[in-house]
Amino acid sequence: AQSVTQLGSHVSVSEGALVLLRCNYSSSVPPYLFWYVQYPNQGLQLLLKYTTGATLVKGINGFEAEFKKSETSFHLTKPSAHMSDAAEYFCAVRALIGGSNYKLTFGKGTLLTVNP
Amino acid sequence: GAVVSQHPSRVICKSGTSVKIECRSLDFQATTMFWYRQFPKKSLMLMATSNEGSKATYEQGVEKDKFLINHASLTLSTLTVTSAHPEDSSFYICSASSGVYYEQYFGPGTRLTVT
């Protein structure tokens, strides 16, 4: 079984400040990890993903995340927040559940607000 | 990139009626499609997984007779909410994947309101 915990349902930063959104996971198999962004009344857009290989993953819009197996973490960061980054962010873990089937398990989401 | 569409984007229906939501992969063949439900200010809850040509696999607690899923082709899956009630009001999101090791591409969602 797998699960995702996002620490902080709401994070508020000033424009230009560092963004740090926390995600911890549990998985009984090597995980694939994802960060998605959701703008109001829209679907999810993939920011970045970790599958195998390099543990520091760069995504779109200047975001990056680092997979730390020892800490079971996959925190999302951006050096300088922009007003357009204000949205809901979801961390997700994917694992095979048997045969060729797999599923994504999402965290509860973190709402990022950016103050001018 | 891969594009997934949903139709309609918003629908209002009366209690007791049925409503169908379509999910289409526009530029790739989706062997697997997923249906999620999202409550206000909540995470996405996987409802069911469907493989083209097979019966959908429903998550525990999801009524398969109420939420009918059909994945008749490699580009289309439908979710039918039967005998809708106000508590079925929610944001429904589909996603599509072209294989086990490929990522899911999400549709824009459908806002269902049952009056």
Chai-1 contact restraints between the chains, C-beta under 6 A:
chainA,res_idxA,chainB,res_idxB,connection_type,confidence,min_distance_angstrom,max_distance_angstrom,comment,restraint_id
A,Q42,B,P108,contact,1.0,0.0,6.0,A-B,restraint_1
A,G43,B,I93,contact,1.0,0.0,6.0,A-B,restraint_2
A,G43,B,F106,contact,1.0,0.0,6.0,A-B,restraint_3
A,G43,B,G107,contact,1.0,0.0,6.0,A-B,restraint_4
A,G43,B,P108,contact,1.0,0.0,6.0,A-B,restraint_5
A,G43,B,G109,contact,1.0,0.0,6.0,A-B,restraint_6
A,L44,B,F106,contact,1.0,0.0,6.0,A-B,restraint_7
A,S100,B,V100,contact,1.0,0.0,6.0,A-B,restraint_8
A,K103,B,L46,contact,1.0,0.0,6.0,A-B,restraint_9
A,F106,B,S43,contact,1.0,0.0,6.0,A-B,restraint_10
A,F106,B,L44,contact,1.0,0.0,6.0,A-B,restraint_11
A,K108,B,S43,contact,1.0,0.0,6.0,A-B,restraint_12
A,G109,B,S43,contact,1.0,0.0,6.0,A-B,restraint_13
